[in-house]
Amino acid sequence: MLETSISWLEFFKIIGILIILYLIISFFKKVIPQIFNRKSVVDKITNIVNRVLEIYKPIAILIILLSFVTINYKVHGILFLLLIVVAFNYIKSYVNGVLFKINPLVSLGSNISTGEFNGQISKFLHFGFILNEIEGDRFVNYTYIDKNGFSVSQHDENAMRKTLYIQDSEEITTILDLLFDNPLVDFSQKPTLKKLPVSNQLQLNLTLEKGAKIEALISYLEHYNFNASQIK
């Protein structure tokens, strides 16, 4: 008779507890803007919670898989090994992504250089991220980062492509006019403003003049009642 450490009922209880914990953390992330007033504090705490979630998800998945194995060591152990063999490259890329995203130097809006690519991170995905370059958006796999390494530019004096997210508005022309009147924006690289299909937001891509700070541009837009953020 095969050895059994936990029952199926206990297995599903473990899954339920892990899901509840995940929902609690996710709910806290959603109410952060209601708890704190200062935008800088909101962004900072949101980044911390995002990193907690990134660490929590693979740990929770591992706990579930190990719990599954302990129900029936021989049969489920073989299935577990087959899963690792078949999905090894995906698992490796996902783990590399977790390590990359929890790096304190990396966040949405970070300007990075990796291999032959250079731009601003506009979106994190499970197996890669979207890098906003002057030529447009590019998908970069986390395995590429693992092979080539990366560096983060912290120098505001370099003109860099930036991405802002603005609460959906019908006044697209007004926003572009405001940018045209602002000396912080480098118009040698034309700004682009497009509506995101899923979320209720506009995505603004632009290049700042050397020495200009993105925070100053955000404050400028907020002065005209446009809610802008580097976080999607």
Salt bridges, closest charged atoms under 4 A:
ASP43 OD2 - LYS39 NZ 3.17
GLU54 OE2 - LYS57 NZ 3.75
GLU54 OE1 - LYS101 NZ 3.16
GLU133 OE1 - ARG138 NE 2.71
ASP156 OD2 - LYS213 NZ 2.82
GLU157 OE2 - HIS155 ND1 3.57
ASP168 OD2 - LYS195 NZ 3.15
